[in-house]
Amino acid sequence: MTTTAPPPGAHLGLTWRALTAADVDTAAALAARAEAVDRSLHPFTRGRIEGLLLSPGTEPERDSLAGFDSAGVLRAAGLLQTEPSHPRVMLWATLDPAWRGRGVGRALLGWQEGRAREILTAAPGRRGRIGVLVDEHLADRRRMCVAAGYAPTRTVHNLERALAGDERPTAPGATGPAGVRIVGWSAAAVDGARAVHDVAFDRVAAQDPQLWSGMLRRLRPAWSFVAMDGAEVVGFVISSHDPDDGDARVAYSDLLAVRPDRAGAGIGRALLTTALHAYSADDMDVARLDVDARNPARDLYAGFGYRLRGSGVLYSIEL
């Protein structure tokens, strides 16, 4: 581990080292034990662990930490996800329920924060932020963040909609308003979609290139669509599916964006209608998505029958 952030003390009963690619299955087993208790909105599935640990640009030898008991069983794991363009470092961790209440979680969070401060101190220019996203119902974890000096800065709603019975979409939105065409996702649309994303969400707050590329790797082309006005991309929806999720018949709308100067024209509605139809055609049971609590798009989703499943709270430290 080439970092000066000290690992948790030996008095906690665990031996610490960085995670490696060989630990993916072991980490997935740990996450499954934790998720049986936590019931997270976004569980740490094997695919998600691989995405955090093995995606291009990550440095698990410096930005991860795993704690093993005397029998060699993985009991705690934490990873850092750096977003250089913000700059921001997100902290992710999972802890065996049998090892909770011993100070391990607090110690692991302390190591993560120390490493995050190293990263952000070395980042040029703007002040940085350290973030931890915690499900609202995990009260103990939220109290731990507050005690460690993190402040709640954002709430994200997780919404879902049934795809069966009366709510089942009946027709794809093949043609949008004012001559806008809704077409299937293709490699040729990637640059135009990214341009729409950056202007729709403000480039300062736009997705880091590493996160954007990760989203593109996960997307399901048959469920992802682009709104075209002539040869120009004016909106898009990216969708995915995690087969390792315990709720296996779930389709996720990861991101929907429309160019601001075309907002209010029904393009977002046409994109979402088309995506919902595609999910139903592939026999998915439920559609889910995340939306910022302050985003007016909540009204659009409510009109489509989406209901609140739960919320996550982003806790942050500003440097």
DOBA-639417 format. One line per field, with one value per residue: x, y, z of N, C-alpha, C in turn. Coordinates in pm, whole numbers, plus 50000, padded with zeros to 5 digits. Example, Ala and Ser with C-alpha at 12.3 -4.5 7.8 and 13.67 -1.06 7.14 Angstrom:
# residues 2
nx = c(51319; 51285)
ny = c(49431; 49775)
nz = c(50780; 50708)
cax = c(51230; 51367)
cay = c(49550; 49894)
caz = c(50780; 50714)
cx = c(51320; 51290)
cy = c(49670; 50003)
cz = c(50780; 50787)
END
This chain:
# residues 319
nx = c(50084; 50088; 50048; 50020; 49823; 49728; 49636; 49346; 49381; 49554; 49426; 49161; 49124; 49155; 49339; 49494; 49494; 49539; 49271; 49250; 49219; 49174; 49017; 48751; 48533; 48531; 48482; 48229; 48086; 48107; 47965; 47712; 47641; 47623; 47422; 47199; 47114; 47114; 46956; 46994; 46934; 47088; 47247; 47566; 47655; 47819; 47891; 47889; 48095; 48312; 48304; 48380; 48631; 48786; 48766; 48892; 49144; 49117; 49295; 49341; 49539; 49621; 49386; 49202; 49096; 49108; 48986; 49077; 48986; 49125; 49096; 49118; 48897; 48719; 48609; 48560; 48553; 48668; 48649; 48774; 48650; 48754; 48683; 48814; 48744; 48575; 48690; 48628; 48601; 48452; 48339; 48314; 48191; 48169; 48056; 48082; 47796; 47832; 48052; 48000; 47958; 48197; 48375; 48504; 48389; 48399; 48676; 48757; 48630; 48774; 49030; 48970; 48896; 49139; 49300; 49153; 49189; 49461; 49455; 49299; 49442; 49658; 49540; 49517; 49416; 49074; 48886; 48826; 48598; 48480; 48278; 48004; 47757; 47460; 47202; 46882; 46744; 46935; 47016; 47220; 47456; 47432; 47444; 47707; 47848; 47781; 47892; 48156; 48202; 48082; 47849; 47501; 47426; 47277; 46987; 46878; 46625; 46502; 46317; 46041; 45856; 45591; 45586; 45379; 45041; 44791; 44964; 45140; 45333; 45205; 45287; 45571; 45768; 45830; 45832; 45898; 45799; 45738; 45870; 46096; 46295; 46293; 46542; 46729; 47007; 47344; 47693; 47765; 47622; 47733; 47913; 47745; 47546; 47694; 47758; 47504; 47447; 47644; 47572; 47313; 47336; 47515; 47845; 48034; 47925; 47898; 47919; 48208; 48465; 48552; 48340; 48136; 48227; 48212; 47935; 47862; 47974; 47808; 47557; 47255; 47208; 46963; 46777; 46830; 46813; 46805; 46724; 46669; 46708; 46694; 47022; 47117; 47178; 46946; 46858; 46860; 46834; 46979; 47001; 47018; 47093; 47138; 47235; 47311; 47176; 46957; 46689; 46601; 46459; 46470; 46477; 46691; 46675; 46935; 47019; 46864; 46840; 46779; 46841; 46872; 46755; 46554; 46383; 46071; 45926; 45831; 46013; 46163; 45955; 45884; 46121; 46130; 45892; 45949; 46165; 46042; 45863; 46045; 46162; 45940; 45890; 46099; 46023; 46070; 46003; 45995; 46064; 46324; 46473; 46696; 46666; 46749; 46632; 46564; 46518; 46316; 46224; 46106; 45830; 45766; 45828; 45650; 45411; 45426; 45374; 45567; 45682; 45797; 46063; 46266; 46523; 46845; 47110; 47350; 47645; 47891; 48228; 48377; 48674)
ny = c(49881; 50197; 50442; 50700; 50701; 50559; 50216; 50069; 49993; 49706; 49614; 49586; 49341; 49253; 49183; 49385; 49466; 49573; 49539; 49302; 49187; 48918; 48903; 48946; 48759; 48684; 48933; 48978; 48780; 48871; 49113; 49011; 48895; 49126; 49268; 49113; 49200; 49481; 49555; 49729; 50008; 50013; 49748; 49595; 49422; 49153; 49250; 49525; 49555; 49470; 49678; 49898; 49815; 49721; 49888; 50095; 50332; 50322; 50262; 50013; 49913; 50126; 50255; 50098; 49888; 49602; 49398; 49113; 48832; 48618; 48368; 48408; 48508; 48746; 49041; 49313; 49580; 49848; 50100; 50360; 50605; 50807; 51125; 51317; 51553; 51703; 51844; 51525; 51271; 50967; 50753; 50411; 50129; 49809; 49598; 49313; 49191; 49053; 49168; 49423; 49717; 49718; 49913; 49890; 49984; 50266; 50300; 50214; 50404; 50625; 50565; 50571; 50840; 50964; 50875; 50986; 51258; 51279; 51234; 51451; 51671; 51661; 51726; 51967; 52315; 52365; 52356; 52051; 51771; 51526; 51243; 51047; 50821; 50732; 50506; 50620; 50477; 50349; 50409; 50391; 50405; 50653; 50815; 50761; 50888; 51158; 51193; 51174; 51410; 51469; 51634; 51640; 51687; 51645; 51485; 51185; 51041; 50713; 50565; 50359; 50159; 49948; 49700; 49556; 49438; 49693; 49906; 49856; 49964; 50051; 50123; 50202; 50504; 50591; 50811; 51136; 51460; 51741; 51651; 51523; 51235; 50918; 50700; 50388; 50318; 50384; 50351; 50575; 50774; 50846; 51067; 51288; 51244; 51273; 51543; 51657; 51574; 51717; 51986; 51981; 51917; 52097; 52167; 52188; 52035; 51801; 51453; 51271; 51174; 50908; 50790; 50825; 50662; 50418; 50395; 50370; 50122; 49957; 49990; 49876; 49819; 49765; 49880; 50146; 50480; 50743; 51081; 51240; 51528; 51583; 51541; 51578; 51516; 51551; 51458; 51180; 50844; 50627; 50290; 50005; 49673; 49465; 49148; 49018; 49127; 49083; 49132; 49028; 49088; 49358; 49667; 49938; 50284; 50459; 50715; 51003; 51261; 51584; 51834; 52162; 52378; 52253; 52162; 52078; 52019; 51767; 51571; 51425; 51274; 51116; 50967; 50823; 50679; 50508; 50364; 50233; 50069; 49900; 49771; 49626; 49464; 49287; 49140; 49240; 49302; 49532; 49880; 50103; 50405; 50676; 50999; 51334; 51494; 51758; 51789; 51891; 51698; 51499; 51528; 51448; 51173; 51091; 51122; 50906; 50699; 50626; 50550; 50635; 50446; 50451; 50652; 50806; 50961; 51205; 51253; 51489; 51621; 51925; 52043)
nz = c(50000; 49890; 50046; 50290; 50477; 50777; 50842; 51011; 51366; 51509; 51734; 51681; 51578; 51317; 51017; 50777; 50430; 50085; 49845; 49576; 49232; 49263; 49484; 49430; 49432; 49702; 49822; 49718; 49851; 50115; 50087; 50029; 50275; 50428; 50292; 50337; 50579; 50559; 50336; 50110; 49890; 49664; 49622; 49698; 49456; 49278; 49025; 49068; 49251; 49095; 48910; 49069; 49160; 48945; 48725; 48456; 48541; 48816; 49126; 49298; 49466; 49615; 49685; 49819; 50091; 50291; 50552; 50729; 50928; 51191; 51083; 50818; 50690; 50504; 50649; 50641; 50406; 50207; 49955; 49743; 49521; 49278; 49142; 48932; 48790; 48949; 49195; 49351; 49598; 49642; 49900; 49960; 50133; 50300; 50563; 50763; 50927; 51169; 51275; 51348; 51556; 51692; 51643; 51402; 51162; 51199; 51214; 50961; 50801; 50885; 50782; 50507; 50477; 50537; 50325; 50113; 50160; 50103; 49826; 49734; 49824; 49658; 49420; 49163; 49174; 49226; 49538; 49715; 49770; 49995; 49984; 50109; 50039; 50185; 50259; 50357; 50550; 50701; 50987; 51186; 51039; 50928; 51157; 51229; 51023; 51068; 51323; 51253; 51131; 50888; 50675; 50584; 50245; 50019; 49887; 49742; 49559; 49523; 49284; 49175; 48940; 48853; 48596; 48497; 48438; 48463; 48438; 48238; 47965; 47642; 47387; 47184; 47190; 46914; 46750; 46839; 46973; 46755; 46523; 46616; 46629; 46790; 46842; 46839; 47059; 46963; 46875; 46736; 46848; 47087; 47139; 47087; 47279; 47513; 47495; 47522; 47783; 47931; 47896; 47989; 48260; 48351; 48300; 48506; 48708; 48582; 48484; 48574; 48342; 48382; 48524; 48340; 48128; 48257; 48286; 48020; 47964; 48112; 48000; 47843; 47515; 47380; 47543; 47557; 47435; 47184; 47121; 46822; 46627; 46317; 46224; 46473; 46815; 47070; 47307; 47542; 47678; 47903; 47988; 48211; 48342; 48617; 48650; 48879; 49086; 49360; 49311; 49038; 48803; 48723; 48560; 48501; 48465; 48407; 48338; 48216; 47988; 47848; 47609; 47736; 47592; 47462; 47644; 47800; 47576; 47546; 47486; 47676; 47785; 47564; 47529; 47772; 47759; 47544; 47648; 47867; 47734; 47606; 47826; 47922; 47702; 47723; 47936; 48196; 48543; 48702; 48682; 48765; 48896; 48980; 49124; 49189; 49481; 49443; 49179; 48913; 48740; 48881; 48875; 48617; 48633; 48830; 48693; 48524; 48688; 48872; 49199; 49530; 49648; 49832; 49993; 49950; 50129; 50076; 50238; 50320; 50332; 50303; 50165)
cax = c(50000; 50171; 49975; 50062; 49709; 49748; 49519; 49294; 49472; 49546; 49339; 49026; 49116; 49162; 49462; 49452; 49571; 49459; 49197; 49302; 49120; 49146; 48926; 48615; 48432; 48527; 48415; 48087; 48027; 48094; 47855; 47585; 47609; 47582; 47296; 47089; 47071; 47098; 46852; 47031; 46870; 47183; 47332; 47699; 47657; 47951; 47917; 47921; 48229; 48406; 48307; 48458; 48766; 48861; 48745; 49012; 49167; 49122; 49422; 49302; 49652; 49630; 49255; 49112; 49146; 49028; 49020; 49055; 48998; 49234; 49073; 49133; 48767; 48705; 48504; 48536; 48619; 48638; 48710; 48758; 48623; 48797; 48625; 48909; 48691; 48496; 48732; 48555; 48630; 48341; 48381; 48221; 48238; 48075; 48105; 48012; 47709; 47884; 48164; 47955; 47955; 48330; 48461; 48569; 48336; 48454; 48818; 48770; 48595; 48886; 49135; 48925; 48905; 49280; 49346; 49085; 49256; 49585; 49422; 49250; 49550; 49744; 49466; 49538; 49302; 48959; 48867; 48767; 48490; 48474; 48137; 47956; 47614; 47405; 47057; 46816; 46696; 47049; 47034; 47349; 47560; 47417; 47497; 47852; 47897; 47768; 47991; 48288; 48215; 48021; 47721; 47412; 47426; 47192; 46903; 46847; 46511; 46500; 46178; 46015; 45727; 45563; 45576; 45281; 44903; 44739; 45068; 45230; 45329; 45140; 45343; 45699; 45766; 45919; 45840; 45876; 45730; 45797; 45957; 46210; 46288; 46352; 46610; 46808; 47142; 47452; 47823; 47772; 47549; 47798; 47963; 47631; 47480; 47778; 47743; 47375; 47463; 47725; 47499; 47192; 47366; 47618; 47972; 48104; 47868; 47875; 47982; 48349; 48483; 48562; 48205; 48062; 48269; 48156; 47794; 47854; 48004; 47695; 47428; 47196; 47171; 46823; 46695; 46883; 46761; 46853; 46630; 46741; 46646; 46782; 47143; 47164; 47126; 46887; 46822; 46893; 46812; 47068; 46941; 47104; 47036; 47240; 47182; 47346; 47087; 46860; 46564; 46664; 46381; 46464; 46543; 46729; 46700; 47049; 47032; 46780; 46876; 46732; 46909; 46788; 46675; 46443; 46306; 45929; 45863; 45784; 46118; 46189; 45842; 45895; 46232; 46096; 45790; 46015; 46243; 45951; 45814; 46153; 46173; 45827; 45907; 46195; 45963; 46111; 45891; 45998; 46157; 46371; 46564; 46731; 46649; 46775; 46508; 46534; 46505; 46175; 46186; 46024; 45691; 45755; 45827; 45524; 45308; 45441; 45340; 45677; 45658; 45918; 46105; 46354; 46609; 46982; 47158; 47493; 47715; 48013; 48322; 48438; 48813)
cay = c(50000; 50317; 50557; 50726; 50687; 50434; 50127; 50054; 49927; 49561; 49582; 49557; 49198; 49223; 49209; 49469; 49480; 49621; 49442; 49271; 49124; 48783; 48913; 48985; 48664; 48695; 49059; 48962; 48700; 48963; 49206; 48938; 48885; 49258; 49309; 49039; 49281; 49622; 49578; 49855; 50046; 49974; 49649; 49567; 49297; 49121; 49340; 49659; 49547; 49470; 49812; 49985; 49765; 49686; 49979; 50171; 50454; 50298; 50212; 49941; 49891; 50243; 50312; 50001; 49828; 49486; 49345; 48968; 48782; 48523; 48251; 48448; 48546; 48890; 49094; 49454; 49625; 49984; 50147; 50502; 50633; 50944; 51198; 51430; 51675; 51784; 51707; 51463; 51130; 50898; 50643; 50298; 50028; 49708; 49540; 49193; 49222; 48993; 49249; 49560; 49757; 49700; 50024; 49862; 50075; 50399; 50299; 50205; 50535; 50713; 50538; 50621; 50986; 51001; 50854; 51084; 51387; 51272; 51249; 51585; 51766; 51658; 51773; 52110; 52405; 52388; 52282; 51921; 51723; 51383; 51211; 50913; 50810; 50637; 50490; 50693; 50388; 50295; 50516; 50380; 50451; 50799; 50874; 50750; 50993; 51287; 51196; 51190; 51546; 51482; 51704; 51602; 51792; 51613; 51367; 51122; 50950; 50593; 50547; 50237; 50150; 49814; 49686; 49451; 49477; 49816; 50004; 49813; 50054; 49987; 50158; 50272; 50642; 50591; 50948; 51232; 51583; 51837; 51586; 51456; 51088; 50840; 50588; 50303; 50361; 50337; 50411; 50705; 50873; 50866; 51204; 51379; 51225; 51334; 51689; 51690; 51555; 51823; 52112; 51963; 51911; 52198; 52097; 52183; 51926; 51687; 51329; 51253; 51083; 50769; 50743; 50819; 50542; 50304; 50387; 50318; 49979; 49885; 50014; 49773; 49894; 49746; 49959; 50282; 50547; 50878; 51169; 51305; 51632; 51574; 51465; 51630; 51454; 51651; 51393; 51037; 50769; 50512; 50192; 49891; 49563; 49391; 49014; 48970; 49189; 48989; 49159; 49005; 49135; 49503; 49751; 50067; 50402; 50519; 50858; 51062; 51403; 51656; 51962; 52260; 52463; 52173; 52114; 52111; 51987; 51628; 51478; 51334; 51181; 51020; 50877; 50733; 50586; 50409; 50277; 50148; 49967; 49804; 49688; 49533; 49366; 49186; 49074; 49291; 49321; 49663; 49982; 50188; 50514; 50769; 51139; 51428; 51541; 51894; 51788; 51899; 51578; 51413; 51537; 51362; 51034; 51067; 51107; 50773; 50599; 50593; 50577; 50636; 50320; 50487; 50766; 50806; 51093; 51227; 51324; 51543; 51711; 52018; 52075)
caz = c(50000; 49880; 50100; 50428; 50567; 50853; 50849; 51147; 51459; 51525; 51848; 51632; 51550; 51174; 50944; 50666; 50306; 49972; 49765; 49443; 49143; 49313; 49598; 49388; 49481; 49848; 49854; 49687; 49959; 50228; 50057; 50039; 50418; 50474; 50228; 50398; 50692; 50525; 50235; 50047; 49764; 49559; 49689; 49643; 49381; 49222; 48914; 49118; 49310; 48983; 48853; 49155; 49183; 48825; 48613; 48419; 48616; 48960; 49179; 49419; 49556; 49702; 49716; 49879; 50214; 50330; 50683; 50739; 51065; 51212; 50999; 50679; 50634; 50483; 50734; 50612; 50284; 50167; 49832; 49710; 49380; 49255; 49030; 48923; 48731; 49043; 49229; 49461; 49625; 49706; 49985; 49960; 50228; 50347; 50688; 50807; 51042; 51292; 51324; 51373; 51696; 51752; 51603; 51274; 51060; 51222; 51181; 50816; 50749; 50913; 50684; 50378; 50475; 50529; 50187; 50027; 50178; 50026; 49684; 49705; 49848; 49540; 49303; 49140; 49153; 49311; 49663; 49691; 49856; 50024; 49994; 50147; 50013; 50281; 50254; 50464; 50656; 50776; 51085; 51254; 50947; 50916; 51280; 51223; 50934; 51136; 51430; 51192; 51077; 50756; 50678; 50473; 50143; 49904; 49900; 49615; 49568; 49440; 49243; 49098; 48872; 48806; 48450; 48470; 48459; 48404; 48418; 48131; 47849; 47528; 47256; 47191; 47142; 46799; 46699; 46945; 46935; 46661; 46427; 46679; 46617; 46898; 46775; 46926; 47093; 46876; 46906; 46671; 46928; 47216; 47155; 47095; 47408; 47617; 47484; 47583; 47926; 47992; 47898; 48068; 48402; 48378; 48287; 48635; 48788; 48494; 48523; 48545; 48228; 48426; 48557; 48214; 48054; 48328; 48251; 47883; 47967; 48171; 47934; 47757; 47394; 47343; 47633; 47559; 47315; 47156; 47051; 46713; 46546; 46201; 46259; 46601; 46937; 47161; 47432; 47545; 47800; 47916; 48077; 48241; 48419; 48692; 48671; 49012; 49184; 49411; 49240; 48908; 48688; 48738; 48460; 48557; 48382; 48475; 48310; 48112; 47974; 47730; 47597; 47805; 47503; 47410; 47759; 47800; 47447; 47546; 47442; 47787; 47795; 47453; 47558; 47881; 47709; 47461; 47735; 47944; 47643; 47584; 47947; 47925; 47594; 47770; 48053; 48326; 48635; 48765; 48634; 48873; 48862; 49089; 49088; 49296; 49542; 49397; 49034; 48871; 48664; 48967; 48830; 48499; 48674; 48901; 48591; 48466; 48787; 48962; 49340; 49610; 49708; 49942; 49963; 49996; 50172; 50052; 50344; 50260; 50396; 50207; 50199)
cx = c(50088; 50089; 50020; 49947; 49721; 49622; 49467; 49387; 49447; 49452; 49197; 49012; 49124; 49300; 49425; 49550; 49480; 49384; 49267; 49190; 49082; 49046; 48781; 48510; 48418; 48455; 48266; 48017; 48008; 47975; 47720; 47543; 47560; 47446; 47177; 47032; 47032; 46983; 46874; 46952; 46956; 47282; 47468; 47697; 47799; 47988; 47954; 48060; 48335; 48417; 48391; 48605; 48850; 48845; 48873; 49023; 49168; 49258; 49394; 49416; 49671; 49495; 49154; 49178; 49051; 49079; 48981; 49072; 49107; 49219; 49085; 49003; 48760; 48585; 48469; 48612; 48575; 48713; 48685; 48738; 48650; 48732; 48707; 48847; 48611; 48580; 48655; 48602; 48510; 48393; 48273; 48277; 48128; 48139; 48018; 47924; 47761; 47997; 48126; 47949; 48088; 48424; 48529; 48522; 48392; 48601; 48840; 48735; 48708; 49000; 49096; 48936; 49050; 49335; 49281; 49150; 49389; 49558; 49385; 49354; 49641; 49674; 49486; 49407; 49200; 48963; 48796; 48659; 48506; 48328; 48111; 47806; 47557; 47255; 46994; 46777; 46810; 47092; 47170; 47461; 47552; 47471; 47650; 47912; 47892; 47872; 48132; 48305; 48157; 47883; 47634; 47400; 47329; 47111; 46866; 46732; 46529; 46354; 46162; 45872; 45707; 45549; 45479; 45141; 44869; 44848; 45160; 45220; 45276; 45204; 45476; 45685; 45859; 45935; 45805; 45808; 45809; 45900; 46080; 46191; 46355; 46409; 46691; 46949; 47243; 47580; 47833; 47706; 47622; 47843; 47850; 47559; 47562; 47766; 47611; 47385; 47534; 47649; 47373; 47220; 47471; 47752; 48046; 48056; 47851; 47958; 48129; 48364; 48490; 48425; 48120; 48098; 48218; 48009; 47775; 47884; 47885; 47569; 47385; 47145; 47024; 46728; 46736; 46852; 46812; 46742; 46708; 46653; 46734; 46900; 47195; 47097; 47073; 46843; 46859; 46847; 46905; 47009; 47035; 47027; 47151; 47187; 47215; 47258; 46986; 46723; 46595; 46589; 46361; 46541; 46570; 46743; 46812; 47056; 46941; 46811; 46820; 46804; 46819; 46703; 46561; 46357; 46161; 45857; 45814; 45889; 46150; 46079; 45849; 46007; 46195; 45989; 45853; 46095; 46153; 45894; 45919; 46172; 46063; 45841; 46004; 46152; 46025; 45987; 45879; 46098; 46195; 46461; 46591; 46715; 46677; 46642; 46467; 46507; 46357; 46129; 46106; 45878; 45667; 45742; 45699; 45409; 45312; 45412; 45454; 45642; 45789; 45943; 46190; 46442; 46750; 47024; 47308; 47548; 47852; 48098; 48385; 48578; 48849)
cy = c(50124; 50439; 50576; 50718; 50555; 50349; 50120; 49971; 49778; 49521; 49549; 49412; 49159; 49258; 49276; 49464; 49535; 49506; 49421; 49208; 48986; 48785; 48939; 48889; 48671; 48823; 49050; 48880; 48786; 49057; 49137; 48922; 49019; 49297; 49233; 49115; 49422; 49650; 49710; 49880; 50006; 49875; 49633; 49429; 49273; 49218; 49479; 49661; 49547; 49609; 49908; 49945; 49755; 49783; 50057; 50300; 50436; 50242; 50137; 49918; 50009; 50286; 50210; 49942; 49717; 49432; 49200; 48925; 48676; 48396; 48284; 48486; 48698; 48942; 49240; 49492; 49766; 50020; 50295; 50515; 50781; 51001; 51325; 51559; 51758; 51878; 51656; 51320; 51072; 50777; 50534; 50191; 49928; 49636; 49423; 49227; 49168; 49075; 49394; 49588; 49743; 49815; 50003; 49959; 50215; 50406; 50292; 50338; 50634; 50692; 50594; 50772; 51032; 50986; 50955; 51221; 51391; 51300; 51393; 51693; 51775; 51710; 51923; 52188; 52403; 52308; 52151; 51886; 51573; 51348; 51066; 50912; 50698; 50629; 50553; 50601; 50329; 50399; 50510; 50434; 50603; 50870; 50869; 50859; 51129; 51300; 51218; 51326; 51567; 51547; 51657; 51716; 51765; 51489; 51316; 51024; 50833; 50560; 50415; 50238; 50007; 49812; 49575; 49507; 49609; 49917; 49969; 49909; 49981; 50019; 50230; 50414; 50658; 50730; 51045; 51356; 51663; 51772; 51520; 51306; 51024; 50713; 50510; 50358; 50305; 50408; 50551; 50814; 50913; 51010; 51304; 51368; 51288; 51486; 51734; 51679; 51674; 51955; 52100; 51968; 52012; 52127; 52086; 52064; 51799; 51566; 51326; 51155; 50937; 50712; 50731; 50693; 50417; 50285; 50330; 50168; 49899; 49891; 49895; 49843; 49883; 49828; 50106; 50350; 50690; 50954; 51250; 51411; 51646; 51486; 51501; 51557; 51564; 51589; 51246; 50977; 50648; 50418; 50074; 49787; 49489; 49252; 48958; 49028; 49085; 49007; 49150; 49063; 49286; 49570; 49886; 50172; 50480; 50669; 50897; 51210; 51458; 51791; 52072; 52345; 52385; 52119; 52160; 52078; 51844; 51527; 51378; 51231; 51074; 50920; 50776; 50634; 50474; 50312; 50182; 50036; 49859; 49714; 49583; 49424; 49256; 49124; 49115; 49315; 49465; 49753; 50071; 50298; 50596; 50912; 51225; 51482; 51678; 51901; 51793; 51780; 51480; 51413; 51451; 51216; 50999; 51047; 50973; 50663; 50557; 50635; 50566; 50499; 50344; 50602; 50741; 50948; 51100; 51310; 51366; 51619; 51795; 52054; 52215)
cz = c(50000; 49920; 50244; 50526; 50643; 50854; 50992; 51234; 51472; 51639; 51805; 51586; 51404; 51120; 50813; 50549; 50198; 49906; 49631; 49360; 49194; 49428; 49559; 49444; 49632; 49892; 49825; 49795; 50084; 50206; 50070; 50186; 50471; 50419; 50284; 50517; 50647; 50428; 50162; 49920; 49645; 49618; 49619; 49579; 49330; 49110; 48961; 49181; 49200; 48922; 48935; 49160; 49057; 48710; 48583; 48499; 48766; 48999; 49308; 49516; 49652; 49757; 49765; 50003; 50255; 50463; 50694; 50884; 51074; 51130; 50850; 50612; 50621; 50561; 50705; 50486; 50251; 50040; 49817; 49560; 49355; 49131; 49011; 48873; 48830; 49128; 49352; 49474; 49699; 49781; 49986; 50054; 50259; 50464; 50728; 50929; 51173; 51352; 51345; 51523; 51767; 51718; 51469; 51167; 51076; 51182; 51030; 50751; 50772; 50815; 50547; 50370; 50464; 50389; 50093; 50039; 50105; 49878; 49652; 49730; 49726; 49415; 49285; 49139; 49263; 49441; 49634; 49793; 49874; 50049; 50034; 50124; 50098; 50264; 50377; 50580; 50740; 50880; 51153; 51167; 50930; 51040; 51282; 51135; 51002; 51246; 51377; 51125; 50939; 50771; 50562; 50373; 50028; 49936; 49761; 49636; 49473; 49411; 49167; 49044; 48826; 48655; 48413; 48492; 48393; 48372; 48301; 48013; 47726; 47394; 47273; 47139; 47023; 46739; 46811; 46892; 46832; 46570; 46484; 46672; 46738; 46835; 46876; 46948; 46994; 46915; 46847; 46754; 47055; 47237; 47168; 47227; 47520; 47614; 47545; 47734; 47991; 47999; 47984; 48217; 48444; 48385; 48420; 48717; 48706; 48538; 48485; 48429; 48268; 48458; 48432; 48136; 48123; 48298; 48110; 47879; 48019; 48086; 47849; 47632; 47358; 47430; 47637; 47427; 47307; 47084; 46949; 46647; 46423; 46236; 46397; 46717; 47029; 47293; 47427; 47676; 47795; 48021; 48098; 48321; 48486; 48721; 48809; 49121; 49230; 49349; 49090; 48789; 48695; 48625; 48522; 48448; 48451; 48456; 48196; 48106; 47844; 47726; 47652; 47711; 47437; 47524; 47749; 47672; 47439; 47504; 47551; 47802; 47685; 47477; 47666; 47839; 47629; 47547; 47813; 47857; 47621; 47706; 47951; 47820; 47633; 47902; 48186; 48412; 48683; 48694; 48753; 48819; 48987; 49038; 49210; 49350; 49494; 49247; 48994; 48788; 48749; 48922; 48708; 48542; 48750; 48803; 48521; 48567; 48877; 49104; 49417; 49672; 49832; 49900; 50014; 50030; 50147; 50167; 50290; 50361; 50287; 50254; 50152)
END
